[in-house]
Every structure is written in structure tokens, then in C-alpha cells.
Amino acid sequence: MKKIKLPNLGEGIEEAKVSFWYFSEGDSVNKGDDLVELITDKATFNVPAPASGVVKKILHLEGATVKVGDILAELK
């Protein structure tokens, strides 16, 4: 199981809002596919899949605020 975490964003940013999931639970993804769009006060960015697999679980839905290090989703 691969855990997808909110990476350190630098510039003192400690949290982001989940804007949009590109995949749903049960969907197959390829390494490098954008999984989720996140918004901060300073920027909008995507978190890519670190490996190919299946989205096992999404832990934070659209609109949720997450902190650096929080697990966003799990890939199997």
C-alpha cells in the first residue's frame, strides 16, 4: 500500500484545500498521473501518482483542508 501525503510546499505554507480529484476509488492510475488538485493562498498545484496502481482509498474529499504530511489517499 502506497500512502500519498501532502508534500512540504515550502514558503511557510502548512496547509492546502482539496479542490478536485482526477480519479475515484477503484480507478487505475499510472505513475505521474495527476491525482488531486490542491489550492493554497499562493498557488494551485497537482499531486502526481508516485507509482502505478489502483486508488484504494481517498481520505480527504473535495473541500477538505489538509496539513503538510496528512495522507490524502492510498494506492494499492
Secondary structure, DSSP 4 states (H G I P E B T S, - for coil): -EEEEPPP-STT--EEEEEEESS-TT-EE-TT-EEEEEE-SS-EEEEE-SS-EEEEEE-S-TT-EEETT-EEEEE-
